[in-house]
Amino acid sequence: MKSKALFSIAIVGVLAAGAGYLWYGKSDQPRILFIDSYHEGYAWSDGITAGIGKVFADNQVTLKIHRMDTKRNKTEEFKKKAALTAKAVIEEFKPDVVIATDDNASKYLIVPYYRGGRLPFVFAGINWDASRYGFPASNVTGMVEVNASVALMEALQTFSGGVTIGFLSDDTASTQKELKNSKEVLGLEFDKVTLVNTFEEWKRAYLKMQEQVDVLYFYNNAGIKGWNDVEASRFAVENARIPSGAVQAWMAPYVLLVFPKDATEQGEWAALTALQIANGVSPSEIPMVQNQRTTPLINNSLARKLQLDIPAELIAGTSTSVPRQ
């Protein structure tokens, strides 16, 4: 839970790389406070910080960054204390607008102390559904974080020529949440769902999926006991008969195509929205949105095995739009 200071607005590159600094500007510049639920060095937070830095590099603002550090400190007691510390930062800094990223800043700070008040907030990185926090509110708008699974499945279906979708993942609470939100938020349903607990179960299920569906969505391997990265990658390539995909970057060795979320998009949108509010637009006039960008990752070994001609724009990593729901 640290706020850092740097007495120069010229050091744009350092901020864009993910460091947390205070930019001192002129007294008539908008004062914007960025409250990060997590910590500097966490890749997702660093990406959001880079997006914010990119926007503010071309706009004169006074920016302060405060990290709540609740990714490394998970107890309820710590999160509540972190929120009180962030509240004290708000009272001292007196921002015109607050950018608050990821769920804990909303749950422990905005909801109990500021929702419905006069201070404007822009959130980003709230997973799937912001209504559980009572958003939007008169003083709160933001970007909801969703997976690019719809766009991913559409891309895979163009390679397969078929439409049936299989879902394969570890048998965990997070996977159950993914299935629920895929259906309720994105309208995405699966023709075959298999959840596994062990590496051997995964291999058997992977083989069956090649015969049962046209494309495969492999969500997560984190909870699969006995998982072997090298063996899994080899097994996936040797036995692949259908296109497969994932939305987590670390799944790239085991699937044809990955559509990961772009953290910088969250930061850019939040910063641009904060500028709108600082210039007089009410948060209630700015609709909440979902993230849309992804930079695809291609597994060339699987592409060769399946004899697929992947479009050049995907190979080049061109950003792909995720359809809004």
C-alpha distance (Angstrom), angle and dihedral (degrees) to the residues before:
residue distance angle dihedral
M1 . . .
K2 3.77 . .
S3 3.77 134.5 .
K4 3.79 114.8 -156.6
A5 3.76 128.5 -160.5
L6 3.79 135.0 -146.7
F7 3.79 120.2 177.4
S8 3.78 99.1 -143.7
I9 3.76 132.9 72.5
A10 3.80 89.1 -160.9
I11 3.82 95.1 76.8
V12 3.78 93.0 85.9
G13 3.80 96.9 142.4
V14 3.79 93.1 58.8
L15 3.78 93.2 53.8
A16 3.78 91.8 45.9
A17 3.78 88.5 56.0
G18 3.77 89.4 62.4
A19 3.80 107.2 -93.7
G20 3.79 120.9 140.4
Y21 3.79 114.3 -122.0
L22 3.77 142.8 153.9
W23 3.77 113.8 -122.1
Y24 3.78 111.0 -153.7
G25 3.78 111.2 -150.0
K26 3.76 135.5 166.1
S27 3.77 120.6 -58.2
D28 3.80 92.5 -110.5
Q29 3.81 93.9 54.5
P30 3.82 120.5 102.5
R31 3.80 112.2 -91.6
I32 3.79 110.0 -136.4
L33 3.79 125.4 -178.0
F34 3.81 119.1 -159.7
I35 3.81 112.6 -158.8
D36 3.80 113.1 -168.1
S37 3.81 117.3 -162.7
Y38 3.80 90.0 -148.7
H39 3.81 137.2 33.4
E40 3.77 144.4 -81.2
G41 3.80 109.7 -90.4
Y42 3.81 94.2 37.9
A43 3.81 103.0 118.0
W44 3.81 96.4 -135.0
S45 3.81 92.9 49.8
D46 3.78 91.5 45.4
G47 3.80 90.2 53.2
I48 3.79 92.1 51.9
T49 3.80 90.0 47.3
A50 3.80 90.0 51.7
G51 3.80 90.5 52.7
I52 3.79 91.9 50.5
G53 3.79 90.8 47.3
K54 3.80 91.5 50.8
V55 3.80 92.1 56.6
F56 3.78 97.4 41.5
A57 3.80 92.3 47.6
D58 3.80 86.3 76.4
N59 3.80 97.0 37.6
Q60 3.78 125.6 64.2
V61 3.80 108.1 -124.9
T62 3.77 139.0 143.2
L63 3.79 103.9 -119.9
K64 3.79 130.0 -173.5
I65 3.82 123.1 -174.3
H66 3.79 122.3 -155.0
R67 3.83 124.1 -177.9
M68 3.82 119.4 -152.6
D69 3.85 92.6 -164.7
T70 3.82 94.5 -147.9
K71 3.81 95.5 143.0
R72 3.81 91.2 69.2
N73 3.81 94.0 34.5
K74 3.78 109.2 50.3
T75 3.82 105.8 169.4
E76 3.80 120.4 114.4
E77 3.79 89.8 -126.2
F78 3.80 92.5 56.1
K79 3.81 93.5 45.9
K80 3.80 92.1 51.7
K81 3.80 91.8 48.0
A82 3.81 90.1 46.9
A83 3.80 89.0 54.3
L84 3.80 91.3 51.5
T85 3.80 90.1 50.1
A86 3.81 89.9 50.7
K87 3.81 89.3 48.7
A88 3.79 89.3 54.3
V89 3.82 89.5 50.9
I90 3.81 89.4 53.0
E91 3.80 91.8 50.4
E92 3.80 92.1 49.2
F93 3.81 98.4 42.1
K94 3.83 96.1 40.3
P95 3.81 96.8 -153.9
D96 3.79 125.8 -162.6
V97 3.81 90.2 -141.5
V98 3.82 134.1 11.0
I99 3.82 123.6 -147.3
A100 3.82 109.1 -157.6
T101 3.79 119.2 -174.4
D102 3.81 131.8 -157.5
D103 3.78 129.3 4.4
N104 3.79 103.8 -69.6
A105 3.80 95.0 60.7
S106 3.79 89.2 54.4
K107 3.80 97.0 41.7
Y108 3.79 98.9 44.9
L109 3.82 102.9 27.1
I110 3.80 115.4 22.9
V111 3.80 99.6 36.9
P112 3.83 99.9 49.1
Y113 3.80 98.6 35.5
Y114 3.81 113.4 21.3
R115 3.81 115.2 17.8
G116 3.79 109.4 121.8
G117 3.80 92.5 11.7
R118 3.80 132.2 115.3
L119 3.81 100.2 -95.1
P120 3.85 110.7 91.2
F121 3.81 119.5 -129.3
V122 3.80 131.7 -166.9
F123 3.79 114.3 -164.6
A124 3.80 128.9 -164.1
G125 3.78 133.9 179.0
I126 3.81 98.3 34.1
N127 3.77 104.6 151.5
W128 3.80 119.2 -116.0
D129 3.81 102.7 -43.7
A130 3.81 130.5 33.5
S131 3.81 95.2 -176.8
R132 3.81 91.2 87.7
Y133 3.80 86.5 70.1
G134 3.80 93.3 46.4
F135 3.82 93.2 -104.8
P136 2.91 135.4 -171.4
A137 3.79 93.6 49.9
S138 3.78 131.8 169.1
N139 3.80 89.8 -91.9
V140 3.82 100.8 27.0
T141 3.80 134.2 75.3
G142 3.78 132.4 148.8
M143 3.78 155.3 138.6
V144 3.81 118.8 -67.3
E145 3.80 115.5 -144.9
V146 3.82 115.5 -127.9
N147 3.78 134.1 162.8
A148 3.79 121.7 -102.2
S149 3.78 90.2 -128.1
V150 3.82 96.2 125.7
A151 3.80 93.0 55.0
L152 3.80 89.2 42.5
M153 3.80 93.4 54.4
E154 3.80 91.4 46.6
A155 3.80 90.3 52.7
L156 3.80 92.5 48.4
Q157 3.79 91.6 48.4
T158 3.80 90.3 57.4
F159 3.80 88.0 59.0
S160 3.80 96.0 44.7
G161 3.77 102.4 43.2
G162 3.82 88.3 -139.1
V163 3.78 135.5 90.0
T164 3.81 108.3 -147.4
I165 3.81 114.1 110.4
G166 3.78 129.8 -155.6
F167 3.81 124.0 -158.4
L168 3.81 118.6 -152.0
S169 3.80 124.8 176.3
D170 3.77 148.3 126.4
D171 3.80 116.6 -66.4
T172 3.81 99.7 -111.1
A173 3.79 139.6 127.4
S174 3.81 91.2 -105.9
T175 3.80 90.2 55.1
Q176 3.80 91.1 50.6
K177 3.80 88.1 51.4
E178 3.81 90.0 50.4
L179 3.80 91.4 53.0
K180 3.80 91.8 47.9
N181 3.79 94.9 47.8
S182 3.80 93.6 43.0
K183 3.78 88.0 60.0
E184 3.80 101.3 36.3
V185 3.81 100.5 37.2
L186 3.81 104.2 27.5
G187 3.80 100.7 25.1
L188 3.80 90.3 -127.0
E189 3.80 116.8 146.9
F190 3.80 129.3 -180.0
D191 3.79 129.8 -135.7
K192 3.80 93.8 -150.1
V193 3.82 127.7 23.3
T194 3.80 123.5 -171.5
L195 3.81 123.8 174.6
V196 3.79 119.2 -170.8
N197 3.79 138.4 -168.4
T198 3.82 103.8 -164.0
F199 3.78 138.3 42.6
E200 3.81 91.9 -115.5
E201 3.81 90.4 52.6
W202 3.79 89.0 51.0
K203 3.80 92.7 52.7
R204 3.80 92.1 50.6
A205 3.80 91.8 46.8
Y206 3.80 92.1 47.1
L207 3.81 90.7 54.9
K208 3.81 92.7 48.3
M209 3.80 92.3 49.4
Q210 3.81 90.0 58.9
E211 3.81 87.7 65.3
Q212 3.81 100.6 35.7
V213 3.83 106.7 49.6
D214 3.80 142.1 27.5
V215 3.82 98.0 -127.7
L216 3.81 133.8 17.5
Y217 3.80 129.2 -139.7
F218 3.82 107.9 -160.1
Y219 3.78 102.8 -169.2
N220 3.81 108.5 179.4
N221 3.79 142.3 -12.4
A222 3.82 97.7 -173.6
G223 3.81 96.0 104.6
I224 3.81 97.9 41.7
K225 3.81 109.6 114.2
G226 3.79 117.1 -132.6
W227 3.79 93.2 16.0
N228 3.81 113.5 172.0
D229 3.81 114.9 -163.8
V230 3.80 97.1 -158.9
E231 3.79 95.8 43.9
A232 3.81 92.4 44.1
S233 3.79 92.5 52.6
R234 3.80 91.6 48.9
F235 3.81 92.2 45.5
A236 3.81 92.8 49.2
V237 3.79 93.2 51.8
E238 3.80 96.2 43.0
N239 3.80 94.5 49.4
A240 3.81 102.8 34.8
R241 3.78 116.4 125.0
I242 3.81 99.8 152.7
P243 3.82 133.6 45.7
S244 3.79 114.6 -93.5
G245 3.78 135.1 -167.7
A246 3.79 146.9 -177.5
V247 3.79 139.3 -171.0
Q248 3.82 98.3 -141.6
A249 3.81 115.7 84.0
W250 3.82 93.4 -139.6
M251 3.81 89.5 62.3
A252 3.82 91.7 67.4
P253 3.85 95.9 103.5
Y254 3.82 91.5 60.4
V255 3.82 104.5 42.0
L256 3.78 138.6 50.9
L257 3.79 97.6 -124.3
V258 3.81 136.0 19.0
F259 3.80 124.4 -165.3
P260 3.83 102.9 -168.6
K261 3.78 122.9 -175.7
D262 3.81 117.2 -100.3
A263 3.80 110.1 -128.3
T264 3.80 92.6 -168.6
E265 3.81 89.2 63.7
Q266 3.80 89.4 60.8
G267 3.80 91.5 51.5
E268 3.79 95.2 44.9
W269 3.80 93.4 49.8
A270 3.79 92.8 46.0
A271 3.80 92.3 49.7
L272 3.81 94.0 47.4
T273 3.80 90.3 47.8
A274 3.80 91.6 48.8
L275 3.80 88.8 54.1
Q276 3.80 90.5 52.0
I277 3.78 90.5 52.4
A278 3.80 92.4 45.5
N279 3.80 87.2 54.5
G280 3.79 92.4 55.8
V281 3.81 107.7 -85.1
S282 3.81 113.6 133.3
P283 3.83 117.3 -124.9
S284 3.81 86.9 -128.0
E285 3.81 88.5 64.1
I286 3.82 92.8 55.7
P287 3.83 113.7 77.0
M288 3.78 119.8 -137.4
V289 3.82 113.4 -108.0
Q290 3.80 140.2 -165.6
N291 3.80 124.1 -123.2
Q292 3.81 114.0 -96.2
R293 3.80 109.2 -180.0
T294 3.76 131.0 91.8
T295 3.80 134.0 162.7
P296 3.83 106.7 -143.9
L297 3.79 122.9 -132.7
I298 3.81 118.2 -149.5
N299 3.81 126.0 -152.4
N300 3.80 100.6 -147.1
S301 3.80 93.7 -169.7
L302 3.79 90.9 59.2
A303 3.80 91.8 42.9
R304 3.81 89.9 55.9
K305 3.80 92.3 45.5
L306 3.80 91.4 52.2
Q307 3.81 91.5 40.7
L308 3.78 91.3 -128.2
D309 3.78 125.9 162.3
I310 3.80 102.3 -141.3
P311 3.84 113.8 -155.2
A312 3.79 112.8 -101.5
E313 3.81 93.2 -123.2
L314 3.80 90.1 60.5
I315 3.78 92.9 47.1
A316 3.80 88.9 51.1
G317 3.79 89.9 52.5
T318 3.78 95.4 -117.7
S319 3.79 113.3 177.1
T320 3.77 112.3 -99.2
S321 3.78 123.7 -153.3
V322 3.78 118.1 -120.1
P323 3.82 110.3 -144.7
R324 3.80 113.7 -112.5
Q325 3.77 115.2 -119.0
